[in-house]
Structure formats: structure tokens, C-alpha cells
Amino acid sequence: MYEWIKALHVIAVISWMAGMLYLPRLFVYHCEAETGSKQSETFKVMERRLLKSIINPAMIVTWLAGLYLAWSGHWFSAGWLHGKLLLVLILSSVHGFFARCVKDFAADRNRRSQRFYRFINEVPTLLMICIVILVVVKPF
């Protein structure tokens, strides 16, 4: 069963990361759209559906499968897992921030620039790189 849960975990992580990398790109383009325009309303639908249909479920499955793997593999005493869990908590916080941004855009209350969203788009990538290194290399 462990290998099946691991496969599920990897699939969920890929789905979560795909959404986490795409959503801030939508924010960049949404910033260009005039408030109340058809384009702005389309971005609102895209952002909401991406968050609710892909990103949120993928994060939940990632966490549940990951915690199962850590428990059944007896990894909780491993230093690399502590580092990974910290980074996944930070990634989950970024996820929460993105969810807040979706609500702000939906209410036409965005106060951030395209530049900000271009910068924040790199945060999930950097976290993912560090997480993968910890899992594969297990440096400590």
C-alpha cells in the first residue's frame, strides 16, 4: 500500500504545484484587465475554479498522503523530513495568501501590482526546489 500512497502523493504534489505556478500568472494578467470588464470577470472565474477544483484538493491530498508516508515509513525522526515539513508549511501559507488574493480580485479589491505577482510567482518554485532536494538527497 505504501507505494500506491507514494504515487498518489507525487500526483497530488504535481497537481498542487501546477496550480501554484499558474495562479499568480493569472493574477499578473488580471492586473492588466479593466475592473468590471468581460476579461476581468473571466479571470475571476478562472482563478476561483483553479483554486477550488485543483489547488485546494491537491494540497489536501498532498498533506494526507505525505503524513501517511511519514508515519508508515517511520520518517518523523529524520532531520530532512523536519526541513521538508517546514518548507511545506511555508508553501501552504503561500497557498493561503493566494486564496486571499483570489477573494480580493473577486471583490475588485486588488491593491498589488503585476510586478509583485511576477515576484511572488517565483516563491513556490524556490520552495519546490528545496523540498525536492531534501527528499531526494536527504542531506541530514
N, CA, C and O atoms as a GROMACS GRO file, in nm:
protein
  560
    1MET      N    1   0.083  -0.120   0.000
    1MET     CA    2   0.000   0.000   0.000
    1MET      C    3   0.087   0.126   0.000
    1MET      O    4   0.049   0.229  -0.056
    2TYR      N    5   0.204   0.117   0.062
    2TYR     CA    6   0.294   0.233   0.073
    2TYR      C    7   0.327   0.291  -0.064
    2TYR      O    8   0.324   0.413  -0.081
    3GLU      N    9   0.358   0.205  -0.161
    3GLU     CA   10   0.396   0.253  -0.294
    3GLU      C   11   0.280   0.322  -0.365
    3GLU      O   12   0.302   0.419  -0.437
    4TRP      N   13   0.158   0.273  -0.346
    4TRP     CA   14   0.040   0.337  -0.406
    4TRP      C   15   0.015   0.474  -0.345
    4TRP      O   16  -0.019   0.570  -0.415
    5ILE      N   17   0.032   0.483  -0.216
    5ILE     CA   18   0.014   0.613  -0.149
    5ILE      C   19   0.125   0.709  -0.193
    5ILE      O   20   0.100   0.828  -0.210
    6LYS      N   21   0.244   0.658  -0.211
    6LYS     CA   22   0.354   0.743  -0.260
    6LYS      C   23   0.321   0.796  -0.400
    6LYS      O   24   0.343   0.913  -0.429
    7ALA      N   25   0.270   0.709  -0.486
    7ALA     CA   26   0.231   0.753  -0.621
    7ALA      C   27   0.122   0.859  -0.613
    7ALA      O   28   0.127   0.959  -0.685
    8LEU      N   29   0.024   0.838  -0.528
    8LEU     CA   30  -0.082   0.938  -0.508
    8LEU      C   31  -0.024   1.070  -0.459
    8LEU      O   32  -0.064   1.177  -0.504
    9HIS      N   33   0.070   1.061  -0.366
    9HIS     CA   34   0.136   1.181  -0.312
    9HIS      C   35   0.207   1.258  -0.424
    9HIS      O   36   0.193   1.380  -0.432
   10VAL      N   37   0.281   1.189  -0.507
   10VAL     CA   38   0.354   1.254  -0.617
   10VAL      C   39   0.256   1.319  -0.715
   10VAL      O   40   0.279   1.432  -0.759
   11ILE      N   41   0.149   1.250  -0.749
   11ILE     CA   42   0.047   1.306  -0.839
   11ILE      C   43  -0.016   1.432  -0.778
   11ILE      O   44  -0.035   1.532  -0.847
   12ALA      N   45  -0.046   1.425  -0.650
   12ALA     CA   46  -0.107   1.540  -0.581
   12ALA      C   47  -0.010   1.658  -0.576
   12ALA      O   48  -0.050   1.773  -0.596
   13VAL      N   49   0.118   1.630  -0.549
   13VAL     CA   50   0.218   1.738  -0.545
   13VAL      C   51   0.230   1.803  -0.683
   13VAL      O   52   0.235   1.926  -0.692
   14ILE      N   53   0.234   1.724  -0.788
   14ILE     CA   54   0.243   1.779  -0.923
   14ILE      C   55   0.122   1.868  -0.952
   14ILE      O   56   0.136   1.977  -1.006
   15SER      N   57   0.004   1.821  -0.915
   15SER     CA   58  -0.118   1.900  -0.938
   15SER      C   59  -0.117   2.029  -0.857
   15SER      O   60  -0.153   2.135  -0.907
   16TRP      N   61  -0.077   2.018  -0.732
   16TRP     CA   62  -0.072   2.135  -0.644
   16TRP      C   63   0.026   2.238  -0.700
   16TRP      O   64  -0.006   2.356  -0.710
   17MET      N   65   0.144   2.191  -0.736
   17MET     CA   66   0.246   2.283  -0.788
   17MET      C   67   0.204   2.345  -0.921
   17MET      O   68   0.231   2.463  -0.945
   18ALA      N   69   0.140   2.267  -1.007
   18ALA     CA   70   0.094   2.323  -1.135
   18ALA      C   71   0.001   2.441  -1.109
   18ALA      O   72   0.013   2.546  -1.172
   19GLY      N   73  -0.091   2.423  -1.016
   19GLY     CA   74  -0.182   2.532  -0.982
   19GLY      C   75  -0.113   2.648  -0.915
   19GLY      O   76  -0.143   2.764  -0.943
   20MET      N   77  -0.020   2.617  -0.826
   20MET     CA   78   0.052   2.723  -0.753
   20MET      C   79   0.141   2.804  -0.846
   20MET      O   80   0.172   2.920  -0.816
   21LEU      N   81   0.184   2.746  -0.956
   21LEU     CA   82   0.266   2.819  -1.052
   21LEU      C   83   0.179   2.895  -1.153
   21LEU      O   84   0.221   2.999  -1.204
   22TYR      N   85   0.061   2.845  -1.181
   22TYR     CA   86  -0.026   2.909  -1.279
   22TYR      C   87  -0.109   3.024  -1.220
   22TYR      O   88  -0.129   3.126  -1.286
   23LEU      N   89  -0.157   3.007  -1.098
   23LEU     CA   90  -0.246   3.108  -1.038
   23LEU      C   91  -0.185   3.248  -1.032
   23LEU      O   92  -0.252   3.343  -1.072
   24PRO      N   93  -0.062   3.265  -0.986
   24PRO     CA   94  -0.006   3.401  -0.984
   24PRO      C   95   0.014   3.458  -1.125
   24PRO      O   96   0.014   3.580  -1.143
   25ARG      N   97   0.032   3.371  -1.225
   25ARG     CA   98   0.040   3.419  -1.364
   25ARG      C   99  -0.096   3.477  -1.404
   25ARG      O  100  -0.103   3.579  -1.473
   26LEU      N  101  -0.203   3.411  -1.361
   26LEU     CA  102  -0.336   3.467  -1.387
   26LEU      C  103  -0.351   3.604  -1.320
   26LEU      O  104  -0.410   3.696  -1.377
   27PHE      N  105  -0.296   3.616  -1.198
   27PHE     CA  106  -0.303   3.745  -1.129
   27PHE      C  107  -0.231   3.854  -1.209
   27PHE      O  108  -0.279   3.967  -1.218
   28VAL      N  109  -0.116   3.820  -1.267
   28VAL     CA  110  -0.040   3.917  -1.349
   28VAL      C  111  -0.129   3.969  -1.462
   28VAL      O  112  -0.139   4.090  -1.483
   29TYR      N  113  -0.193   3.877  -1.533
   29TYR     CA  114  -0.278   3.917  -1.645
   29TYR      C  115  -0.405   3.986  -1.598
   29TYR      O  116  -0.455   4.077  -1.664
   30HIS      N  117  -0.456   3.944  -1.482
   30HIS     CA  118  -0.576   4.006  -1.427
   30HIS      C  119  -0.551   4.153  -1.394
   30HIS      O  120  -0.640   4.237  -1.408
   31CYS      N  121  -0.430   4.183  -1.349
   31CYS     CA  122  -0.395   4.322  -1.319
   31CYS      C  123  -0.411   4.413  -1.441
   31CYS      O  124  -0.443   4.531  -1.427
   32GLU      N  125  -0.389   4.358  -1.559
   32GLU     CA  126  -0.399   4.434  -1.683
   32GLU      C  127  -0.544   4.461  -1.723
   32GLU      O  128  -0.572   4.557  -1.795
   33ALA      N  129  -0.636   4.377  -1.677
   33ALA     CA  130  -0.776   4.387  -1.718
   33ALA      C  131  -0.844   4.502  -1.643
   33ALA      O  132  -0.821   4.523  -1.524
   34GLU      N  133  -0.926   4.573  -1.714
   34GLU     CA  134  -1.001   4.684  -1.654
   34GLU      C  135  -1.108   4.627  -1.561
   34GLU      O  136  -1.177   4.532  -1.597
   35THR      N  137  -1.121   4.685  -1.443
   35THR     CA  138  -1.220   4.641  -1.345
   35THR      C  139  -1.359   4.643  -1.408
   35THR      O  140  -1.398   4.742  -1.469
   36GLY      N  141  -1.432   4.535  -1.391
   36GLY     CA  142  -1.568   4.525  -1.444
   36GLY      C  143  -1.575   4.479  -1.589
   36GLY      O  144  -1.684   4.455  -1.640
   37SER      N  145  -1.462   4.468  -1.655
   37SER     CA  146  -1.461   4.426  -1.795
   37SER      C  147  -1.492   4.276  -1.805
   37SER      O  148  -1.482   4.202  -1.708
   38LYS      N  149  -1.529   4.234  -1.925
   38LYS     CA  150  -1.554   4.092  -1.950
   38LYS      C  151  -1.428   4.010  -1.922
   38LYS      O  152  -1.435   3.900  -1.868
   39GLN      N  153  -1.313   4.066  -1.959
   39GLN     CA  154  -1.186   3.998  -1.936
   39GLN      C  155  -1.162   3.979  -1.786
   39GLN      O  156  -1.121   3.871  -1.742
   40SER      N  157  -1.187   4.083  -1.708
   40SER     CA  158  -1.169   4.074  -1.562
   40SER      C  159  -1.262   3.968  -1.503
   40SER      O  160  -1.221   3.891  -1.416
   41GLU      N  161  -1.384   3.965  -1.548
   41GLU     CA  162  -1.481   3.867  -1.497
   41GLU      C  163  -1.439   3.724  -1.536
   41GLU      O  164  -1.459   3.631  -1.459
   42THR      N  165  -1.383   3.708  -1.654
   42THR     CA  166  -1.333   3.577  -1.696
   42THR      C  167  -1.218   3.532  -1.607
   42THR      O  168  -1.213   3.416  -1.567
   43PHE      N  169  -1.126   3.624  -1.576
   43PHE     CA  170  -1.016   3.589  -1.486
   43PHE      C  171  -1.068   3.548  -1.348
   43PHE      O  172  -1.014   3.456  -1.287
   44LYS      N  173  -1.169   3.615  -1.300
   44LYS     CA  174  -1.227   3.579  -1.169
   44LYS      C  175  -1.276   3.435  -1.169
   44LYS      O  176  -1.250   3.361  -1.074
   45VAL      N  177  -1.345   3.394  -1.276
   45VAL     CA  178  -1.394   3.257  -1.286
   45VAL      C  179  -1.278   3.159  -1.294
   45VAL      O  180  -1.277   3.057  -1.226
   46MET      N  181  -1.179   3.190  -1.377
   46MET     CA  182  -1.062   3.101  -1.392
   46MET      C  183  -0.989   3.084  -1.259
   46MET      O  184  -0.954   2.973  -1.221
   47GLU      N  185  -0.966   3.194  -1.189
   47GLU     CA  186  -0.894   3.189  -1.061
   47GLU      C  187  -0.970   3.108  -0.958
   47GLU      O  188  -0.912   3.024  -0.888
   48ARG      N  189  -1.101   3.133  -0.947
   48ARG     CA  190  -1.182   3.061  -0.849
   48ARG      C  191  -1.185   2.912  -0.880
   48ARG      O  192  -1.168   2.830  -0.789
   49ARG      N  193  -1.208   2.876  -1.006
   49ARG     CA  194  -1.214   2.734  -1.042
   49ARG      C  195  -1.081   2.663  -1.022
   49ARG      O  196  -1.077   2.550  -0.973
   50LEU      N  197  -0.972   2.730  -1.058
   50LEU     CA  198  -0.840   2.671  -1.038
   50LEU      C  199  -0.815   2.644  -0.890
   50LEU      O  200  -0.766   2.537  -0.853
   51LEU      N  201  -0.848   2.741  -0.806
   51LEU     CA  202  -0.826   2.726  -0.663
   51LEU      C  203  -0.915   2.617  -0.604
   51LEU      O  204  -0.866   2.528  -0.534
   52LYS      N  205  -1.044   2.623  -0.633
   52LYS     CA  206  -1.139   2.531  -0.569
   52LYS      C  207  -1.135   2.390  -0.627
   52LYS      O  208  -1.154   2.293  -0.554
   53SER      N  209  -1.110   2.378  -0.757
   53SER     CA  210  -1.119   2.246  -0.821
   53SER      C  211  -0.986   2.171  -0.828
   53SER      O  212  -0.985   2.048  -0.834
   54ILE      N  213  -0.875   2.244  -0.826
   54ILE     CA  214  -0.746   2.177  -0.842
   54ILE      C  215  -0.654   2.202  -0.722
   54ILE      O  216  -0.609   2.108  -0.658
   55ILE      N  217  -0.626   2.329  -0.694
   55ILE     CA  218  -0.523   2.360  -0.594
   55ILE      C  219  -0.563   2.313  -0.454
   55ILE      O  220  -0.485   2.246  -0.387
   56ASN      N  221  -0.683   2.347  -0.409
   56ASN     CA  222  -0.724   2.307  -0.274
   56ASN      C  223  -0.729   2.156  -0.256
   56ASN      O  224  -0.670   2.105  -0.161
   57PRO      N  225  -0.798   2.081  -0.345
   57PRO     CA  226  -0.798   1.935  -0.326
   57PRO      C  227  -0.658   1.874  -0.335
   57PRO      O  228  -0.626   1.781  -0.261
   58ALA      N  229  -0.576   1.925  -0.426
   58ALA     CA  230  -0.440   1.869  -0.441
   58ALA      C  231  -0.358   1.893  -0.314
   58ALA      O  232  -0.282   1.805  -0.273
   59MET      N  233  -0.373   2.010  -0.253
   59MET     CA  234  -0.300   2.036  -0.129
   59MET      C  235  -0.345   1.940  -0.018
   59MET      O  236  -0.262   1.887   0.056
   60ILE      N  237  -0.474   1.918  -0.008
   60ILE     CA  238  -0.527   1.830   0.097
   60ILE      C  239  -0.475   1.687   0.077
   60ILE      O  240  -0.430   1.623   0.173
   61VAL      N  241  -0.479   1.638  -0.046
   61VAL     CA  242  -0.430   1.502  -0.073
   61VAL      C  243  -0.279   1.494  -0.049
   61VAL      O  244  -0.229   1.395   0.003
   62THR      N  245  -0.207   1.600  -0.088
   62THR     CA  246  -0.063   1.604  -0.064
   62THR      C  247  -0.033   1.589   0.084
   62THR      O  248   0.051   1.507   0.123
   63TRP      N  249  -0.101   1.666   0.167
   63TRP     CA  250  -0.078   1.661   0.311
   63TRP      C  251  -0.115   1.524   0.370
   63TRP      O  252  -0.038   1.465   0.446
   64LEU      N  253  -0.234   1.476   0.335
   64LEU     CA  254  -0.279   1.348   0.392
   64LEU      C  255  -0.189   1.232   0.351
   64LEU      O  256  -0.148   1.152   0.434
   65ALA      N  257  -0.158   1.224   0.222
   65ALA     CA  258  -0.072   1.116   0.174
   65ALA      C  259   0.069   1.131   0.231
   65ALA      O  260   0.131   1.032   0.270
   66GLY      N  261   0.119   1.253   0.237
   66GLY     CA  262   0.254   1.278   0.289
   66GLY      C  263   0.266   1.240   0.436
   66GLY      O  264   0.364   1.178   0.477
   67LEU      N  265   0.166   1.278   0.514
   67LEU     CA  266   0.170   1.242   0.657
   67LEU      C  267   0.160   1.090   0.676
   67LEU      O  268   0.225   1.034   0.763
   68TYR      N  269   0.078   1.026   0.594
   68TYR     CA  270   0.072   0.880   0.600
   68TYR      C  271   0.208   0.818   0.568
   68TYR      O  272   0.254   0.728   0.639
   69LEU      N  273   0.271   0.866   0.462
   69LEU     CA  274   0.403   0.813   0.423
   69LEU      C  275   0.506   0.834   0.534
   69LEU      O  276   0.585   0.745   0.564
   70ALA      N  277   0.505   0.953   0.595
   70ALA     CA  278   0.600   0.982   0.703
   70ALA      C  279   0.575   0.890   0.823
   70ALA      O  280   0.669   0.841   0.884
   71TRP      N  281   0.449   0.868   0.854
   71TRP     CA  282   0.414   0.782   0.967
   71TRP      C  283   0.448   0.637   0.938
   71TRP      O  284   0.515   0.571   1.018
   72SER      N  285   0.402   0.586   0.824
   72SER     CA  286   0.423   0.443   0.796
   72SER      C  287   0.568   0.412   0.761
   72SER      O  288   0.613   0.298   0.777
   73GLY      N  289   0.642   0.511   0.714
   73GLY     CA  290   0.784   0.490   0.683
   73GLY      C  291   0.876   0.520   0.799
   73GLY      O  292   0.998   0.508   0.789
   74HIS      N  293   0.816   0.560   0.912
   74HIS     CA  294   0.893   0.593   1.034
   74HIS      C  295   0.996   0.704   1.006
   74HIS      O  296   1.110   0.695   1.049
   75TRP      N  297   0.952   0.808   0.935
   75TRP     CA  298   1.043   0.916   0.896
   75TRP      C  299   1.039   1.035   0.992
   75TRP      O  300   1.119   1.128   0.976
   76PHE      N  301   0.951   1.036   1.090
   76PHE     CA  302   0.935   1.156   1.172
   76PHE      C  303   1.059   1.193   1.253
   76PHE      O  304   1.070   1.307   1.299
   77SER      N  305   1.151   1.103   1.270
   77SER     CA  306   1.274   1.137   1.343
   77SER      C  307   1.384   1.186   1.249
   77SER      O  308   1.491   1.226   1.295
   78ALA      N  309   1.360   1.182   1.119
   78ALA     CA  310   1.462   1.222   1.020
   78ALA      C  311   1.469   1.374   1.007
   78ALA      O  312   1.366   1.441   0.993
   79GLY      N  313   1.589   1.426   1.012
   79GLY     CA  314   1.609   1.570   1.002
   79GLY      C  315   1.561   1.629   0.870
   79GLY      O  316   1.505   1.739   0.867
   80TRP      N  317   1.583   1.555   0.761
   80TRP     CA  318   1.541   1.608   0.631
   80TRP      C  319   1.390   1.626   0.626
   80TRP      O  320   1.340   1.719   0.562
   81LEU      N  321   1.316   1.537   0.696
   81LEU     CA  322   1.170   1.550   0.696
   81LEU      C  323   1.127   1.673   0.775
   81LEU      O  324   1.030   1.739   0.738
   82HIS      N  325   1.197   1.704   0.880
   82HIS     CA  326   1.165   1.826   0.957
   82HIS      C  327   1.180   1.949   0.867
   82HIS      O  328   1.095   2.038   0.868
   83GLY      N  329   1.288   1.952   0.791
   83GLY     CA  330   1.309   2.062   0.697
   83GLY      C  331   1.201   2.066   0.591
   83GLY      O  332   1.150   2.172   0.556
   84LYS      N  333   1.168   1.950   0.539
   84LYS     CA  334   1.063   1.942   0.436
   84LYS      C  335   0.930   1.991   0.492
   84LYS      O  336   0.861   2.070   0.427
   85LEU      N  337   0.893   1.945   0.611
   85LEU     CA  338   0.767   1.986   0.670
   85LEU      C  339   0.761   2.138   0.691
   85LEU      O  340   0.658   2.200   0.669
   86LEU      N  341   0.872   2.195   0.734
   86LEU     CA  342   0.878   2.341   0.750
   86LEU      C  343   0.852   2.410   0.616
   86LEU      O  344   0.773   2.505   0.608
   87LEU      N  345   0.918   2.364   0.511
   87LEU     CA  346   0.901   2.425   0.379
   87LEU      C  347   0.760   2.402   0.324
   87LEU      O  348   0.704   2.490   0.257
   88VAL      N  349   0.701   2.286   0.352
   88VAL     CA  350   0.564   2.260   0.307
   88VAL      C  351   0.466   2.346   0.385
   88VAL      O  352   0.364   2.389   0.330
   89LEU      N  353   0.494   2.373   0.511
   89LEU     CA  354   0.411   2.467   0.587
   89LEU      C  355   0.418   2.608   0.527
   89LEU      O  356   0.317   2.677   0.517
   90ILE      N  357   0.537   2.648   0.487
   90ILE     CA  358   0.553   2.780   0.422
   90ILE      C  359   0.479   2.781   0.289
   90ILE      O  360   0.412   2.879   0.257
   91LEU      N  361   0.490   2.673   0.212
   91LEU     CA  362   0.418   2.663   0.085
   91LEU      C  363   0.267   2.668   0.108
   91LEU      O  364   0.194   2.729   0.030
   92SER      N  365   0.222   2.605   0.213
   92SER     CA  366   0.079   2.609   0.248
   92SER      C  367   0.037   2.750   0.286
   92SER      O  368  -0.076   2.791   0.257
   93SER      N  369   0.125   2.825   0.349
   93SER     CA  370   0.096   2.965   0.381
   93SER      C  371   0.086   3.049   0.253
   93SER      O  372   0.000   3.135   0.242
   94VAL      N  373   0.174   3.023   0.158
   94VAL     CA  374   0.168   3.091   0.028
   94VAL      C  375   0.035   3.056  -0.040
   94VAL      O  376  -0.029   3.142  -0.099
   95HIS      N  377  -0.004   2.931  -0.030
   95HIS     CA  378  -0.133   2.887  -0.083
   95HIS      C  379  -0.246   2.970  -0.020
   95HIS      O  380  -0.334   3.019  -0.091
   96GLY      N  381  -0.243   2.985   0.111
   96GLY     CA  382  -0.344   3.066   0.179
   96GLY      C  383  -0.343   3.211   0.133
   96GLY      O  384  -0.448   3.272   0.117
   97PHE      N  385  -0.223   3.265   0.111
   97PHE     CA  386  -0.212   3.401   0.060
   97PHE      C  387  -0.274   3.411  -0.080
   97PHE      O  388  -0.346   3.507  -0.109
   98PHE      N  389  -0.247   3.312  -0.164
   98PHE     CA  390  -0.306   3.312  -0.299
   98PHE      C  391  -0.459   3.303  -0.291
   98PHE      O  392  -0.528   3.367  -0.370
   99ALA      N  393  -0.510   3.225  -0.198
   99ALA     CA  394  -0.655   3.215  -0.181
   99ALA      C  395  -0.713   3.352  -0.143
   99ALA      O  396  -0.820   3.390  -0.188
  100ARG      N  397  -0.639   3.424  -0.058
  100ARG     CA  398  -0.682   3.559  -0.021
  100ARG      C  399  -0.681   3.652  -0.143
  100ARG      O  400  -0.771   3.734  -0.159
  101CYS      N  401  -0.581   3.637  -0.227
  101CYS     CA  402  -0.572   3.719  -0.349
  101CYS      C  403  -0.690   3.691  -0.442
  101CYS      O  404  -0.743   3.783  -0.504
  102VAL      N  405  -0.730   3.564  -0.452
  102VAL     CA  406  -0.846   3.528  -0.535
  102VAL      C  407  -0.969   3.602  -0.483
  102VAL      O  408  -1.047   3.655  -0.562
  103LYS      N  409  -0.986   3.604  -0.351
  103LYS     CA  410  -1.101   3.676  -0.293
  103LYS      C  411  -1.092   3.826  -0.320
  103LYS      O  412  -1.192   3.890  -0.351
  104ASP      N  413  -0.972   3.880  -0.308
  104ASP     CA  414  -0.955   4.024  -0.335
  104ASP      C  415  -0.987   4.059  -0.479
  104ASP      O  416  -1.058   4.156  -0.506
  105PHE      N  417  -0.936   3.980  -0.572
  105PHE     CA  418  -0.968   4.004  -0.714
  105PHE      C  419  -1.118   3.989  -0.739
  105PHE      O  420  -1.177   4.068  -0.813
  106ALA      N  421  -1.180   3.888  -0.677
  106ALA     CA  422  -1.324   3.865  -0.696
  106ALA      C  423  -1.407   3.984  -0.650
  106ALA      O  424  -1.512   4.013  -0.706
  107ALA      N  425  -1.358   4.053  -0.546
  107ALA     CA  426  -1.428   4.170  -0.492
  107ALA      C  427  -1.374   4.301  -0.551
  107ALA      O  428  -1.408   4.409  -0.503
  108ASP      N  429  -1.291   4.291  -0.654
  108ASP     CA  430  -1.229   4.410  -0.717
  108ASP      C  431  -1.152   4.495  -0.615
  108ASP      O  432  -1.157   4.618  -0.618
  109ARG      N  433  -1.081   4.426  -0.524
  109ARG     CA  434  -1.002   4.494  -0.422
  109ARG      C  435  -0.853   4.470  -0.433
  109ARG      O  436  -0.780   4.493  -0.336
  110ASN      N  437  -0.806   4.425  -0.547
  110ASN     CA  438  -0.662   4.401  -0.561
  110ASN      C  439  -0.588   4.533  -0.548
  110ASN      O  440  -0.624   4.633  -0.610
  111ARG      N  441  -0.482   4.533  -0.466
  111ARG     CA  442  -0.401   4.653  -0.446
  111ARG      C  443  -0.256   4.631  -0.485
  111ARG      O  444  -0.171   4.717  -0.464
  112ARG      N  445  -0.228   4.515  -0.542
  112ARG     CA  446  -0.090   4.481  -0.575
  112ARG      C  447  -0.066   4.494  -0.725
  112ARG      O  448  -0.158   4.488  -0.807
  113SER      N  449   0.061   4.511  -0.758
  113SER     CA  450   0.098   4.534  -0.898
  113SER      C  451   0.132   4.403  -0.969
  113SER      O  452   0.148   4.298  -0.907
  114GLN      N  453   0.142   4.413  -1.101
  114GLN     CA  454   0.189   4.300  -1.181
  114GLN      C  455   0.328   4.257  -1.135
  114GLN      O  456   0.358   4.138  -1.126
  115ARG      N  457   0.410   4.354  -1.106
  115ARG     CA  458   0.548   4.325  -1.063
  115ARG      C  459   0.548   4.239  -0.936
  115ARG      O  460   0.626   4.145  -0.925
  116PHE      N  461   0.462   4.273  -0.842
  116PHE     CA  462   0.452   4.195  -0.720
  116PHE      C  463   0.417   4.049  -0.752
  116PHE      O  464   0.479   3.957  -0.700
  117TYR      N  465   0.317   4.030  -0.837
  117TYR     CA  466   0.274   3.894  -0.870
  117TYR      C  467   0.379   3.819  -0.950
  117TYR      O  468   0.391   3.697  -0.938
  118ARG      N  469   0.455   3.890  -1.032
  118ARG     CA  470   0.566   3.825  -1.103
  118ARG      C  471   0.672   3.776  -1.004
  118ARG      O  472   0.728   3.668  -1.021
  119PHE      N  473   0.697   3.855  -0.901
  119PHE     CA  474   0.794   3.817  -0.798
  119PHE      C  475   0.742   3.699  -0.715
  119PHE      O  476   0.813   3.601  -0.695
  120ILE      N  477   0.618   3.712  -0.668
  120ILE     CA  478   0.563   3.609  -0.579
  120ILE      C  479   0.544   3.476  -0.653
  120ILE      O  480   0.538   3.370  -0.590
  121ASN      N  481   0.536   3.482  -0.785
  121ASN     CA  482   0.525   3.362  -0.866
  121ASN      C  483   0.647   3.271  -0.851
  121ASN      O  484   0.638   3.150  -0.872
  122GLU      N  485   0.760   3.329  -0.815
  122GLU     CA  486   0.883   3.251  -0.801
  122GLU      C  487   0.895   3.179  -0.666
  122GLU      O  488   0.972   3.084  -0.653
  123VAL      N  489   0.820   3.223  -0.568
  123VAL     CA  490   0.830   3.164  -0.434
  123VAL      C  491   0.794   3.015  -0.433
  123VAL      O  492   0.871   2.936  -0.378
  124PRO      N  493   0.681   2.973  -0.492
  124PRO     CA  494   0.654   2.828  -0.493
  124PRO      C  495   0.762   2.748  -0.566
  124PRO      O  496   0.792   2.635  -0.526
  125THR      N  497   0.820   2.805  -0.669
  125THR     CA  498   0.926   2.736  -0.743
  125THR      C  499   1.047   2.713  -0.653
  125THR      O  500   1.101   2.602  -0.648
  126LEU      N  501   1.089   2.815  -0.583
  126LEU     CA  502   1.205   2.802  -0.494
  126LEU      C  503   1.177   2.703  -0.381
  126LEU      O  504   1.264   2.622  -0.347
  127LEU      N  505   1.058   2.708  -0.325
  127LEU     CA  506   1.022   2.614  -0.219
  127LEU      C  507   1.022   2.471  -0.273
  127LEU      O  508   1.072   2.379  -0.208
  128MET      N  509   0.966   2.452  -0.392
  128MET     CA  510   0.961   2.319  -0.453
  128MET      C  511   1.101   2.264  -0.475
  128MET      O  512   1.126   2.146  -0.446
  129ILE      N  513   1.192   2.346  -0.525
  129ILE     CA  514   1.330   2.301  -0.548
  129ILE      C  515   1.393   2.254  -0.418
  129ILE      O  516   1.455   2.148  -0.413
  130CYS      N  517   1.378   2.332  -0.314
  130CYS     CA  518   1.435   2.296  -0.183
  130CYS      C  519   1.372   2.168  -0.127
  130CYS      O  520   1.441   2.084  -0.071
  131ILE      N  521   1.242   2.155  -0.142
  131ILE     CA  522   1.172   2.035  -0.093
  131ILE      C  523   1.220   1.911  -0.167
  131ILE      O  524   1.248   1.808  -0.105
  132VAL      N  525   1.230   1.920  -0.298
  132VAL     CA  526   1.274   1.805  -0.378
  132VAL      C  527   1.417   1.765  -0.339
  132VAL      O  528   1.447   1.646  -0.326
  133ILE      N  529   1.504   1.863  -0.320
  133ILE     CA  530   1.641   1.832  -0.278
  133ILE      C  531   1.642   1.761  -0.143
  133ILE      O  532   1.715   1.663  -0.125
  134LEU      N  533   1.562   1.809  -0.048
  134LEU     CA  534   1.557   1.743   0.082
  134LEU      C  535   1.507   1.599   0.071
  134LEU      O  536   1.560   1.510   0.138
  135VAL      N  537   1.407   1.576  -0.012
  135VAL     CA  538   1.350   1.442  -0.024
  135VAL      C  539   1.444   1.346  -0.096
  135VAL      O  540   1.460   1.231  -0.055
  136VAL      N  541   1.507   1.394  -0.203
  136VAL     CA  542   1.590   1.305  -0.285
  136VAL      C  543   1.730   1.286  -0.223
  136VAL      O  544   1.779   1.173  -0.214
  137VAL      N  545   1.793   1.395  -0.181
  137VAL     CA  546   1.930   1.388  -0.131
  137VAL      C  547   1.934   1.348   0.017
  137VAL      O  548   2.028   1.282   0.061
  138LYS      N  549   1.834   1.389   0.093
  138LYS     CA  550   1.829   1.363   0.238
  138LYS      C  551   1.961   1.404   0.303
  138LYS      O  552   2.031   1.320   0.359
  139PRO      N  553   1.995   1.534   0.295
  139PRO     CA  554   2.127   1.579   0.341
  139PRO      C  555   2.149   1.568   0.492
  139PRO      O  556   2.263   1.572   0.537
  140PHE      N  557   2.044   1.554   0.569
  140PHE     CA  558   2.059   1.540   0.715
  140PHE      C  559   1.941   1.464   0.771
  140PHE      O  560   1.934   1.441   0.892
   0.00000   0.00000   0.00000
